[in-house]
Amino acid sequence: MSKIAGTKKFSLSTLFVYSFLSLTALFSLFPFYWMFVMATQPSAAYNSIPPTITPGTLLVENFQKVLGAIDFFQAMLNTIILCTTVTVVVLLISSLAGFAFAKFKFPGKNILFIAILLTMVIPPQLGLIPQYFLIAKAGLLDTLPGVMVLFFLNPLGIFLMRQYVSGSVPDELIEAAKLDGCNNITTYRKIVLPIILPAFATLGIIVFTAVWGEFLWQFTILRDPENYTIQVALATLSNTFNVDFGMILSGVFWATVPLIIIFLCFNRLFISSITDGAVK
């Protein structure tokens, strides 16, 4: 009798958990669905009462308007180059710095690590003007490298990698590699790097999506339409008195598709890095 009651209790709790997660997932996905619906509707549907929640037939037509207003594919290419370059450099710098902070002893290590973390609490808007003048002095205004260089040092990435290396890479492996004659770079490449691949996927997704969605710095630096990223290019669609919401949301929808593809490609590693250590 107690076994049946226990089974019933387990089933009810499982049903509650899955119901809650399903409801949360629906709430999370609804903005994306609504964006898709608006991308298929005329501009008037944006302010309709009651709101329109069923897809229309104007997805292609609205996207054609986007192509006529901006160089969409050039902006997408610029954004992919920007995000990919920044992600690769951030992963390299953050993993090397995280490895050093986790496994090496050197003077001022703790002070330097705390200083890096403190930069996370400084609003990026405060550094906008001095950063602009530094980029101007370097002759990098209105260039993708001028946009990239600001994102190369990522305090969050260094922190995540330091924590992951500390918990996932045993000191014994590092010592064994040294006994085998490996230098620090070889140890990083052959021992540390294969172990931290799940953290690489997590940080890569975070950095890629963050740079993809960043607007203020890109809008400040870029002036030539040929150098526009997708965020800056889409912002120019609303520079008129008569805003076509269907056209804008169509552009936003297609600009979001690469992010969804990136996440689907790396979601297994992403989930693996989150759950790593939950089960001994």
C-alpha positions in Angstrom: 0.0 0.0 0.0 2.8 2.4 0.9 4.6 1.5 -2.3 1.5 2.5 -4.4 1.2 5.7 -2.4 4.8 6.5 -3.0 4.4 5.8 -6.7 1.4 8.1 -6.9 3.2 10.8 -5.0 6.2 10.6 -7.3 3.9 10.7 -10.4 2.1 13.8 -9.1 5.3 15.6 -8.3 6.7 14.7 -11.7 3.6 15.9 -13.4 3.7 19.2 -11.5 7.4 19.7 -12.4 6.9 19.0 -16.1 3.7 21.2 -16.2 5.6 24.1 -14.6 8.5 23.7 -17.0 6.2 23.5 -20.0 4.4 26.6 -19.0 7.6 28.5 -18.4 8.9 27.4 -21.8 5.7 28.7 -23.5 6.0 32.1 -21.8 9.7 32.2 -22.8 9.0 31.3 -26.4 5.9 33.5 -26.9 7.9 36.7 -27.6 9.6 34.9 -30.5 6.3 33.6 -31.8 4.7 37.0 -31.6 7.7 38.5 -33.4 7.2 35.9 -36.2 3.5 36.7 -36.3 4.1 40.4 -36.7 6.7 39.7 -39.4 3.9 38.2 -41.4 1.4 40.9 -40.9 0.9 44.5 -42.2 2.1 47.4 -40.0 -1.5 48.1 -38.8 -1.7 44.7 -37.1 0.9 45.9 -34.6 -1.7 48.2 -32.8 -4.7 46.0 -33.4 -7.1 45.3 -30.6 -7.5 42.4 -29.8 -3.9 41.6 -30.7 -3.2 39.4 -33.7 -1.8 36.0 -32.6 -2.1 34.1 -35.9 0.5 34.3 -38.7 -0.3 36.2 -41.9 0.9 35.9 -45.4 3.3 38.8 -45.8 6.6 37.3 -44.5 8.2 37.4 -47.9 6.8 40.8 -48.9 7.9 42.4 -45.6 11.4 40.9 -46.0 11.6 42.3 -49.5 10.9 45.7 -48.1 13.8 45.2 -45.7 16.1 44.2 -48.6 15.0 47.4 -50.4 15.8 49.6 -47.4 19.1 48.2 -46.2 21.9 46.0 -47.3 20.7 43.2 -45.1 23.1 40.4 -46.2 26.2 42.7 -46.0 25.1 43.7 -42.5 24.6 40.1 -41.6 28.1 39.2 -42.9 29.7 42.0 -41.0 27.9 40.9 -37.8 28.9 37.2 -38.3 32.6 38.3 -38.8 32.4 40.6 -35.8 30.8 38.0 -33.4 32.9 35.1 -34.6 36.2 37.0 -34.3 35.3 38.3 -30.8 34.1 34.9 -29.6 37.3 33.1 -30.7 39.6 35.8 -29.2 37.5 35.9 -25.9 37.6 32.1 -25.6 41.4 32.1 -26.1 42.2 35.0 -23.7 39.6 33.9 -21.1 40.7 30.2 -21.1 44.4 31.1 -20.8 43.7 33.7 -18.1 41.4 31.3 -16.3 44.1 28.6 -16.4 46.7 31.0 -15.0 44.5 32.2 -12.2 43.4 28.7 -11.3 46.6 26.8 -11.4 49.6 29.2 -11.1 50.9 31.3 -8.2 52.3 34.7 -9.0 52.6 38.0 -7.1 49.4 40.0 -7.0 47.3 37.2 -8.4 44.3 37.8 -6.1 44.5 41.6 -6.4 44.6 41.4 -10.2 41.7 38.9 -10.3 39.6 41.1 -8.0 40.4 44.2 -10.2 39.2 42.3 -13.2 35.9 41.4 -11.5 35.4 44.9 -10.3 35.3 46.1 -13.9 32.0 44.1 -14.3 30.2 46.6 -12.0 31.1 49.6 -14.0 28.3 50.6 -16.5 29.7 50.5 -20.0 28.1 53.9 -20.8 30.6 55.6 -18.4 33.6 54.5 -20.6 31.9 55.4 -23.9 33.6 58.8 -24.4 37.2 57.8 -23.4 36.9 54.6 -25.4 35.7 56.6 -28.4 38.7 58.9 -28.3 41.1 56.0 -27.9 39.6 54.3 -31.0 39.8 57.6 -32.9 43.5 58.1 -31.9 44.2 54.5 -33.1 42.5 55.3 -36.5 39.9 52.6 -36.1 36.7 54.7 -36.3 34.1 53.3 -38.7 35.8 49.9 -38.9 34.9 46.4 -37.6 38.3 46.1 -35.7 37.4 49.3 -33.9 34.2 47.6 -32.7 35.9 44.3 -31.9 38.7 45.5 -29.7 36.4 46.7 -27.0 35.0 43.2 -26.4 38.3 41.2 -26.4 38.8 41.3 -22.6 35.8 39.7 -21.0 35.8 39.7 -17.2 32.9 37.3 -17.0 34.7 34.9 -19.3 37.8 35.0 -17.2 35.8 34.3 -14.1 33.8 31.4 -15.6 37.0 29.8 -17.0 38.8 30.2 -13.7 36.0 28.6 -11.8 35.6 25.8 -14.3 39.4 25.0 -14.5 39.6 25.0 -10.7 36.8 22.5 -10.3 37.4 20.3 -13.4 41.1 20.1 -13.9 42.9 18.1 -11.1 46.2 19.4 -9.9 47.6 15.9 -10.4 47.1 16.1 -14.1 49.0 19.4 -14.3 51.9 17.9 -12.2 51.9 14.7 -14.4 52.2 16.8 -17.5 55.1 18.7 -16.0 56.8 15.5 -15.2 56.4 14.3 -18.8 58.2 17.5 -19.9 55.2 19.5 -21.1 55.5 23.3 -20.9 52.6 25.5 -19.9 51.3 25.9 -23.5 51.5 22.2 -24.2 49.7 21.5 -20.9 47.0 23.9 -21.8 46.6 22.5 -25.3 46.7 18.8 -24.5 45.3 18.6 -20.9 43.2 21.6 -20.0 41.6 22.4 -23.4 39.9 19.0 -23.9 38.5 19.1 -20.4 37.0 22.6 -20.6 35.2 22.2 -24.0 31.7 22.3 -22.3 32.7 25.6 -20.7 33.9 26.8 -24.1 30.5 26.1 -25.6 28.7 28.0 -22.8 31.0 31.0 -22.9 31.0 31.0 -26.7 27.2 31.1 -26.8 27.1 33.9 -24.1 29.7 36.0 -25.9 28.3 35.4 -29.4 24.8 36.4 -28.4 25.9 39.4 -26.3 28.0 40.9 -29.1 25.2 40.1 -31.6 22.7 42.0 -29.6 25.0 44.9 -28.5 23.9 48.2 -30.1 25.3 51.3 -28.4 29.0 50.8 -29.1 28.4 49.6 -32.7 26.1 52.6 -33.4 28.7 55.0 -31.9 31.6 53.7 -34.0 30.1 52.8 -37.4 29.0 55.4 -39.9 29.5 53.9 -43.4 26.5 51.7 -44.4 28.9 49.2 -45.8 30.3 48.6 -42.3 27.0 48.4 -40.6 26.2 45.4 -38.4 22.7 44.0 -38.4 21.7 45.9 -35.2 22.8 49.3 -36.6 21.3 48.5 -40.0 17.9 47.6 -38.5 17.9 50.8 -36.4 18.0 52.8 -39.6 14.6 51.3 -40.6 12.8 53.4 -38.0 14.3 56.7 -39.0 11.1 57.9 -40.6 7.8 59.3 -39.4 5.8 56.4 -40.9 7.3 53.3 -39.2 6.5 50.0 -40.9 6.5 47.6 -38.0 5.9 44.6 -40.2 9.1 45.4 -42.1 11.1 46.0 -39.0 10.0 42.9 -37.2 10.6 40.9 -40.4 14.2 42.1 -40.3 14.5 41.4 -36.6 13.1 37.9 -37.1 15.6 36.9 -39.8 18.4 38.5 -37.8 17.4 36.2 -34.9 17.5 33.0 -36.9 21.4 32.6 -36.8 21.3 32.8 -33.0 18.7 30.0 -32.8 20.9 27.9 -35.1 24.0 28.5 -33.0 22.2 27.5 -29.9 20.7 24.3 -31.4 24.2 23.3 -32.7 25.8 23.7 -29.3 23.0 23.1 -26.8 24.3 19.7 -25.8 27.6 21.1 -24.7 25.8 24.1 -23.1 23.6 21.9 -21.0 26.6 19.6 -20.2 28.6 22.5 -18.8 25.7 23.6 -16.6 25.0 20.1 -15.2 28.6 19.2 -14.8 29.3 18.4 -11.2 25.7 18.0 -10.3 26.2 14.2 -10.2 29.4 12.9 -8.7 
